[in-house]
Amino acid sequence: MLNIVTVCGNGIGSSLMLKLKIEEICAENGIKASVESSDLNAAKGRNCDLIVTVSELASQFDKSQRVAVTRSYINKKKIQEDILETLQELSN
């Protein structure tokens, strides 16, 4: 099971919407994942398989953390286009 953390500045609204969309994408593609939303500072110290965020925040993470960049927190089609390949790669 993949451990995924979605990240926005405050960890309340945008990352929660992204979490819900990623859960849908994973379910539709048979990918077992635990998805949590988080703020930027808390996510920096998290041990997880993948962090998903927007490009403005992606550069804030340590190189040892796997980060996938999405163009949207709410547009499911864009999110899927941006991260599905990475999700499938990590789940195999």
N, C-alpha and C positions, 0 to 999 in steps of 0.2 A: 504494500500500500504506500502510495506517495504521500509525503507530508508537504503541503503547499501553503505558503503564506502570501496573502495579498496585502499590498502596502499602499497607503496614501499618507498625506501629511499628518493628519490627526488620528487616523485609524478608526473613524466612526462611519462616515457616509459612503464615500467613494470606494474604499476598500471592501466594505460590506456588500455593495452592489456587485463589485468584481468577484467576490467570493461566491455569490449566488450564481452568477453566470458561469464561472468555472465548474461549479458543482454540476450544473446542467450539462455542460460540454463533456465532462468526465462520464456522467451517467449515460449519455447518448452514445458514447464511444467505448463503453465497457472498460473504463479506466477506474480502478479503485484508488480513491484519494480521500485524504482528510484535509479539508481546506479551512484555514483560519484567517481572519482579517487582523491587521495590526497597523500601528503607527510606525513611522520611519525609525525613530530611535529604538523602540523595542525590537523591531525586526532585525536591526544590525547585529544583535547578539543571539539570534535564533539559530538553532540547528535544525535545518529542514532540507528537503530535496530540491525545492525550487521556490524562489521568490518571484512574484509577478507584480509589476508596477509599470508606470509610465516612464518615458525616457528622461524626464526632468529629475526623477528620483533615482533612477538606476545607477547613475555614476556615484552615488553616495555609499554604495555597498562595497565591501571588501572583495578582492578578486577571488578569494576562496569560496565565496557564496555564488551559487548558480542563480542567475537572474534572467528572467524572460521579460522582454519589453512588449507592452501592448499599446496600441494607439488610443484605446478607449477604456473607460471603467464600466460603461453600460451597454455598448453596442456589441451584442453577442456575436454577430457575424465577423466584425473586426477582431474581436478577442480570439475567436476560433482560428481565423486566418493567421494571427500572430503567434499563437502558442500551441496549437494542436500537435504539430510535428514534434515539438519538444516534449509534450506530455506523453505522446506515444513512444518516443525514444526512451524516456526515463522509466516508463512502465514495463518495458521489455527486459 
